[in-house]
């Protein structure tokens, strides 16, 4: 456990794993492309899915990435400082008044409606500049995007001064669960792409995020947009040996020896059923660890041996408590909060995306490079 920092809580970000995942997904996309290898647009929005935007962008850049996808202008500007010559696409909304900043920083903006496209083009013209745009089509998500029936409107809009159309894309709502519906959505998208091409707009096309990339080879077009899979967690079954890149740690700071029948925590929600040792750990819902995680298990390391122990009582804003049972754990021993992110998400009836992106700013992110080696040689279940 030499990588563990003695901070109250630390997220270790394995850059070797990030690079390995990027290269695997890039090779996979190339193997399933019909012709030229597609460009990989690394999605680093939401602080790189909780992995730290700067750390993740740097790792993907070193792995060969030259195209990044973000959700906001602030994220785009951060990426631009790290990757001066990379392409950057904002997948979401940017207020039109920021047109000059988009152009000055060579950031591509998504356009998704007639009103928004006209406003962005107008502001760009007033600033005496031009913005590269990708057209977002709504092929079933019904979140952002032009309707596939608006092709004539789109062709008129993207011909105006102030914007320069360079790409077209869509996003599938259920690529992880419904291949038939996704195939139908892809067909609608490809039809729109062909119609625009017939009007003189041959645009860079991308549709596949992680799930579609790994389940529907036909969705591998000019580019692909892996997100969660880049961080080592696939939303679908895959044979790719992806490696989770984030490990969240805290530490045991106090141990209480309590007799049987002792209530603990807010409301005395947990009562000891036997004499036991309760360990206090300085991480809680103020750090993004949901109160619903109470009752789940974490791993505590003592002399490089991991012991699986339960969280007891209600998780507090800044602390949680563990039933250490008869383990040899001592104060100062590290605690791994999420050792199986899928299992943790299932236990909370949510998805890995939410657990990762809600890890709060109080958590220090520390860059490591361990190439997927294990944190421990031995693991034991605690006796309760």
C-alpha positions as a printed NumPy array, in Angstrom:
array([[  0.   ,   0.   ,   0.   ],
       [  2.907,   2.375,  -0.626],
       [  0.78 ,   4.484,  -2.994],
       [ -1.727,   5.428,  -0.319],
       [ -1.569,   9.037,   0.831],
       [ -2.183,   9.828,   4.509],
       [ -4.891,  12.362,   3.556],
       [ -8.335,  11.928,   5.124],
       [ -9.472,  10.455,   1.823],
       [ -7.771,   9.959,  -1.544],
       [ -8.802,   8.741,  -4.975],
       [ -5.876,   6.985,  -6.636],
       [ -6.029,   7.438, -10.422],
       [ -4.07 ,   4.813, -12.347],
       [ -2.835,   6.551, -15.498],
       [ -1.349,   3.321, -16.862],
       [ -4.837,   1.815, -16.726],
       [ -6.34 ,   4.847, -18.478],
       [ -3.775,   4.62 , -21.265],
       [ -4.22 ,   0.869, -21.591],
       [ -8.007,   1.217, -21.809],
       [ -7.735,   3.935, -24.451],
       [ -5.393,   1.871, -26.594],
       [ -7.556,  -1.241, -26.304],
       [-10.711,   0.624, -27.298],
       [ -8.912,   2.382, -30.143],
       [ -7.646,  -0.951, -31.502],
       [-11.091,  -2.511, -31.06 ],
       [-12.769,   0.326, -32.981],
       [-10.198,   0.064, -35.785],
       [-10.762,  -3.686, -36.037],
       [-14.512,  -3.154, -36.474],
       [-14.324,  -0.257, -38.903],
       [-15.155,  -0.559, -42.569],
       [-12.116,   1.121, -44.029],
       [-10.177,   3.92 , -42.353],
       [ -9.635,   3.581, -38.598],
       [-12.081,   5.846, -36.723],
       [-10.93 ,   8.682, -34.52 ],
       [-11.483,   8.08 , -30.823],
       [-13.16 ,  10.978, -29.052],
       [-12.237,  10.511, -25.393],
       [-15.116,  11.701, -23.234],
       [-13.73 ,  13.542, -20.211],
       [-16.818,  15.42 , -19.033],
       [-17.86 ,  15.603, -15.363],
       [-14.255,  15.8  , -14.177],
       [-13.418,  12.797, -16.372],
       [-16.145,  10.73 , -14.696],
       [-14.717,  11.669, -11.317],
       [-11.144,  10.705, -12.277],
       [ -9.808,  14.289, -12.466],
       [-10.025,  16.114, -15.767],
       [ -6.369,  17.134, -15.858],
       [ -5.008,  13.712, -14.931],
       [ -7.233,  11.831, -17.378],
       [ -6.723,  14.243, -20.271],
       [ -2.967,  14.026, -19.847],
       [ -3.055,  10.229, -19.773],
       [ -5.204,   9.931, -22.892],
       [ -3.028,  12.491, -24.669],
       [  0.058,  10.387, -23.92 ],
       [ -1.794,   7.318, -25.216],
       [ -2.287,   9.019, -28.58 ],
       [ -5.646,  10.764, -28.222],
       [ -6.132,  13.942, -30.25 ],
       [ -9.884,  14.489, -29.81 ],
       [-11.771,  15.127, -26.572],
       [-15.451,  15.454, -25.712],
       [-16.696,  17.612, -22.832],
       [-20.004,  18.945, -21.543],
       [-19.206,  22.586, -20.787],
       [-17.098,  25.508, -21.945],
       [-15.208,  25.486, -18.638],
       [-14.218,  21.851, -19.197],
       [-13.217,  22.641, -22.779],
       [-10.947,  25.486, -21.703],
       [ -9.263,  23.246, -19.132],
       [ -8.626,  20.588, -21.774],
       [ -7.31 ,  23.225, -24.187],
       [ -4.579,  24.206, -21.699],
       [ -3.446,  20.575, -21.486],
       [ -3.912,  19.678, -25.144],
       [ -3.157,  22.816, -27.211],
       [ -3.525,  21.157, -30.604],
       [ -6.28 ,  18.599, -29.935],
       [ -9.82 ,  18.814, -31.278],
       [-12.364,  19.541, -28.55 ],
       [-16.128,  19.081, -28.905],
       [-18.622,  20.503, -26.421],
       [-21.445,  17.969, -26.363],
       [-23.838,  20.211, -24.446],
       [-25.17 ,  23.752, -24.375],
       [-22.943,  26.826, -24.373],
       [-24.61 ,  30.251, -24.082],
       [-24.343,  31.962, -27.5  ],
       [-22.679,  35.02 , -25.959],
       [-19.524,  32.912, -25.582],
       [-19.148,  32.538, -29.352],
       [-15.93 ,  34.58 , -29.441],
       [-14.323,  32.401, -26.718],
       [-15.283,  29.247, -28.61 ],
       [-13.694,  30.546, -31.788],
       [-10.584,  31.968, -30.098],
       [ -9.869,  28.634, -28.43 ],
       [-10.736,  26.56 , -31.519],
       [-13.472,  24.679, -29.693],
       [-16.197,  22.917, -31.669],
       [-19.74 ,  23.486, -30.422],
       [-22.748,  21.184, -30.743],
       [-25.846,  22.72 , -32.354],
       [-29.161,  21.019, -31.671],
       [-32.059,  23.296, -32.634],
       [-32.928,  25.962, -35.168],
       [-33.235,  28.642, -32.485],
       [-29.891,  27.814, -30.89 ],
       [-28.039,  27.504, -34.207],
       [-29.347,  30.876, -35.401],
       [-28.428,  32.558, -32.105],
       [-24.914,  31.111, -32.123],
       [-24.323,  32.099, -35.755],
       [-25.654,  35.621, -35.118],
       [-23.383,  36.162, -32.112],
       [-20.395,  34.815, -34.026],
       [-21.052,  37.213, -36.902],
       [-21.285,  40.159, -34.508],
       [-17.901,  39.121, -33.115],
       [-16.505,  38.885, -36.628],
       [-15.637,  35.221, -36.223],
       [-16.708,  31.715, -37.174],
       [-17.347,  28.648, -35.012],
       [-16.93 ,  25.009, -36.008],
       [-20.07 ,  23.044, -35.149],
       [-21.254,  19.462, -34.981],
       [-24.944,  18.834, -35.659],
       [-26.72 ,  16.766, -33.013],
       [-29.606,  14.589, -34.263],
       [-32.266,  13.215, -31.946],
       [-32.796,   9.607, -32.998],
       [-34.699,   8.487, -29.9  ],
       [-33.086,  10.058, -26.834],
       [-35.401,  13.121, -26.897],
       [-32.959,  15.189, -24.879],
       [-31.028,  17.445, -27.26 ],
       [-31.031,  17.344, -31.023],
       [-32.721,  18.174, -34.302],
       [-35.463,  15.857, -35.469],
       [-34.45 ,  13.648, -38.409],
       [-37.38 ,  15.283, -40.244],
       [-35.637,  18.682, -40.169],
       [-32.969,  17.952, -42.781],
       [-33.99 ,  20.813, -45.059],
       [-34.021,  23.207, -42.115],
       [-30.618,  21.97 , -40.981],
       [-29.142,  22.406, -44.459],
       [-30.354,  26.008, -44.549],
       [-29.142,  26.815, -41.026],
       [-25.63 ,  25.449, -41.414],
       [-25.133,  27.386, -44.626],
       [-25.232,  30.76 , -42.873],
       [-22.173,  32.81 , -41.988],
       [-20.764,  32.561, -38.478],
       [-20.715,  28.781, -38.276],
       [-18.828,  26.07 , -40.123],
       [-20.357,  22.568, -40.027],
       [-17.684,  19.901, -39.572],
       [-19.526,  16.966, -38.016],
       [-22.807,  15.219, -37.311],
       [-23.697,  12.835, -34.518],
       [-26.359,  11.197, -32.396],
       [-26.587,   9.385, -29.07 ],
       [-28.391,   6.105, -28.422],
       [-30.652,   5.834, -25.362],
       [-30.523,   2.058, -24.911],
       [-27.493,   0.611, -26.685],
       [-26.783,  -1.466, -23.571],
       [-30.199,  -3.158, -23.525],
       [-31.924,  -3.041, -26.918],
       [-29.823,  -3.784, -30.004],
       [-32.86 ,  -3.81 , -32.303],
       [-33.953,  -0.319, -31.281],
       [-30.367,   0.903, -31.522],
       [-29.996,  -0.563, -35.011],
       [-33.174,   1.26 , -36.051],
       [-31.9  ,   4.537, -34.578],
       [-28.58 ,   4.083, -36.373],
       [-30.406,   3.582, -39.687],
       [-32.298,   6.858, -39.2  ],
       [-29.05 ,   8.642, -38.427],
       [-27.27 ,   7.243, -41.474],
       [-30.194,   8.259, -43.663],
       [-29.946,  11.84 , -42.396],
       [-26.219,  11.826, -42.951],
       [-26.743,  10.683, -46.544],
       [-29.391,  13.354, -47.174],
       [-27.068,  16.092, -45.976],
       [-24.268,  14.671, -48.116],
       [-26.565,  14.9  , -51.137],
       [-26.972,  18.597, -50.347],
       [-23.215,  19.116, -50.348],
       [-22.407,  18.525, -46.673],
       [-20.11 ,  15.507, -46.219],
       [-19.61 ,  15.58 , -42.468],
       [-17.534,  13.647, -39.951],
       [-20.014,  11.243, -38.329],
       [-20.008,   9.593, -34.914],
       [-22.707,   7.715, -33.026],
       [-21.181,   5.023, -30.804],
       [-20.503,   5.664, -27.141],
       [-19.127,   2.805, -25.   ],
       [-22.143,   0.481, -25.177],
       [-22.749,   0.741, -28.933],
       [-19.042,   0.514, -29.683],
       [-18.855,  -2.825, -27.857],
       [-22.158,  -4.319, -29.031],
       [-22.961,  -2.938, -32.493],
       [-20.007,  -2.899, -34.951],
       [-22.09 ,  -1.096, -37.596],
       [-22.18 ,   1.954, -35.313],
       [-18.413,   2.437, -35.688],
       [-18.343,   5.332, -38.154],
       [-15.772,   8.109, -38.707],
       [-15.409,   8.443, -34.957],
       [-16.427,   6.756, -31.702],
       [-17.072,   8.322, -28.284],
       [-16.124,   5.951, -25.435],
       [-16.809,   7.279, -21.975],
       [-17.216,   4.866, -19.067],
       [-15.218,   2.131, -20.818],
       [-12.174,   4.427, -20.934],
       [-12.143,   4.327, -17.162],
       [-12.141,   0.53 , -17.089],
       [-15.836,  -0.127, -16.5  ],
       [-17.844,  -1.483, -19.399],
       [-21.612,  -0.847, -19.473],
       [-22.036,  -4.153, -21.347],
       [-20.401,  -7.572, -21.32 ],
       [-17.105,  -7.544, -23.176],
       [-14.025,  -9.683, -23.559],
       [-11.769,  -6.647, -23.529],
       [ -9.619,  -6.751, -20.372],
       [-10.463,  -3.214, -19.337],
       [ -8.903,  -2.077, -16.081],
       [-10.708,   0.133, -13.527],
       [ -8.573,   3.211, -13.007],
       [ -9.951,   4.696,  -9.783],
       [ -9.591,   3.368,  -6.258],
       [-11.072,   5.389,  -3.412],
       [ -9.311,   5.189,  -0.041],
       [ -9.651,   6.611,   3.42 ],
       [ -8.159,   5.506,   6.738],
       [ -9.177,   4.256,  10.181],
       [ -8.659,   7.163,  12.601],
       [-10.193,   5.767,  15.794],
       [-11.318,   2.394,  17.147],
       [-13.947,   1.949,  19.851],
       [-14.267,  -1.302,  21.804],
       [-17.994,  -1.597,  22.459],
       [-19.982,  -4.154,  24.468],
       [-23.034,  -5.978,  23.162],
       [-26.221,  -3.903,  23.033],
       [-24.528,  -0.555,  22.34 ],
       [-26.315,   1.812,  19.914],
       [-24.09 ,   3.929,  17.684],
       [-24.378,   6.739,  15.181],
       [-27.249,   9.123,  14.507],
       [-30.491,   7.837,  15.944],
       [-28.753,   4.767,  17.334],
       [-29.706,   3.09 ,  14.064],
       [-27.266,   0.231,  14.674],
       [-26.988,  -1.735,  17.917],
       [-24.081,  -4.107,  18.48 ],
       [-25.107,  -7.726,  18.813],
       [-21.833,  -8.769,  20.474],
       [-18.719,  -7.124,  21.887],
       [-16.962,  -5.645,  18.885],
       [-14.482,  -3.098,  17.591],
       [-15.907,  -0.133,  15.679],
       [-13.576,   1.779,  13.384],
       [-14.244,   5.422,  12.466],
       [-13.288,   6.504,   8.927],
       [-13.184,  10.196,   7.839],
       [-15.293,  10.082,   4.688],
       [-19.037,  10.585,   4.331],
       [-21.879,  11.935,   2.274],
       [-20.156,  15.339,   2.162],
       [-17.578,  13.558,   0.004],
       [-20.187,  11.945,  -2.235],
       [-20.628,   8.659,  -0.339],
       [-24.397,   8.292,  -0.223],
       [-26.143,   7.534,   3.065],
       [-27.746,   4.671,   1.168],
       [-24.312,   3.007,   1.176],
       [-24.812,   2.243,   4.886],
       [-24.822,  -1.519,   5.376],
       [-22.581,  -2.196,   2.369],
       [-19.033,  -3.51 ,   2.749],
       [-15.568,  -1.99 ,   2.321],
       [-12.067,  -3.427,   2.489],
       [ -9.612,  -2.598,   5.258],
       [ -5.924,  -3.371,   4.759],
       [ -3.639,  -4.482,   7.574],
       [ -0.096,  -5.563,   6.7  ],
       [ -1.162,  -5.881,   3.033],
       [ -3.996,  -8.263,   3.896],
       [ -7.511,  -7.075,   3.036],
       [-10.438,  -7.699,   5.362],
       [-13.99 ,  -7.189,   4.099],
       [-16.052,  -5.465,   6.783],
       [-19.515,  -3.849,   6.881],
       [-20.409,  -0.191,   7.276],
       [-22.609,   0.125,  10.357],
       [-24.872,   2.913,  11.547],
       [-25.819,   5.84 ,   9.385],
       [-23.152,   7.389,   7.184],
       [-22.495,  10.934,   8.416],
       [-21.524,  14.03 ,   6.458],
       [-17.825,  13.529,   7.235],
       [-17.52 ,  10.022,   8.696],
       [-18.594,   6.423,   8.478],
       [-18.169,   3.584,  10.974],
       [-17.092,   0.016,  10.35 ],
       [-17.653,  -3.188,  12.298],
       [-14.089,  -4.495,  12.478],
       [-15.104,  -7.686,  14.271],
       [-12.083,  -9.749,  15.313],
       [ -9.776,  -8.402,  12.597],
       [ -6.285,  -7.148,  13.571],
       [ -6.99 ,  -3.731,  12.004],
       [ -5.402,  -0.763,  13.759],
       [ -5.729,   3.011,  13.495],
       [ -3.882,   4.277,  10.459],
       [ -4.809,   1.273,   8.321],
       [ -6.179,   2.178,   4.858],
       [ -9.796,   1.551,   3.848],
       [-10.813,   0.953,   0.237],
       [-14.338,   2.307,  -0.193],
       [-15.24 ,   1.005,  -3.668],
       [-13.488,  -2.26 ,  -4.48 ],
       [-16.157,  -3.39 ,  -6.969],
       [-17.923,  -0.371,  -8.424],
       [-20.545,  -2.453, -10.239],
       [-21.442,  -4.329,  -7.056],
       [-21.578,  -1.104,  -5.088],
       [-23.829,   0.528,  -7.695],
       [-26.159,  -2.484,  -7.784],
       [-26.418,  -2.418,  -3.996],
       [-27.453,   1.239,  -4.155],
       [-29.832,   0.627,  -7.081],
       [-27.922,   3.083,  -9.238],
       [-25.21 ,   3.013, -11.918],
       [-21.396,   3.259, -11.754],
       [-21.53 ,   6.621, -13.557],
       [-23.304,   8.198, -10.575],
       [-20.963,   6.768,  -7.947],
       [-17.894,   7.974,  -9.82 ],
       [-19.118,  11.455, -10.706],
       [-20.426,  12.252,  -7.224],
       [-17.024,  11.762,  -5.563],
       [-16.642,  15.248,  -4.151],
       [-13.956,  17.945,  -4.42 ],
       [-12.769,  17.325,  -0.85 ],
       [-11.33 ,  14.045,  -2.104],
       [ -7.731,  14.478,  -3.23 ],
       [ -6.999,  12.828,  -6.583],
       [ -3.523,  11.314,  -6.744],
       [ -1.935,  10.077,  -9.964],
       [ -0.303,   6.64 ,  -9.837],
       [  0.837,   4.098, -12.429],
       [  0.426,   0.521, -11.309],
       [ -0.706,  -1.163, -14.555],
       [ -3.631,  -2.987, -12.964],
       [ -1.609,  -4.747, -10.284],
       [ -3.589,  -5.845,  -7.245],
       [ -3.75 ,  -3.85 ,  -4.043],
       [ -3.353,  -6.987,  -1.986],
       [ -2.113, -10.534,  -2.056],
       [ -4.648, -11.931,   0.4  ],
       [ -8.218, -11.133,   1.293],
       [-10.21 , -12.327,   4.29 ],
       [-13.814, -11.987,   5.349],
       [-14.267, -10.589,   8.803],
       [-15.914, -12.772,  11.421],
       [-18.97 , -11.058,  12.878]])
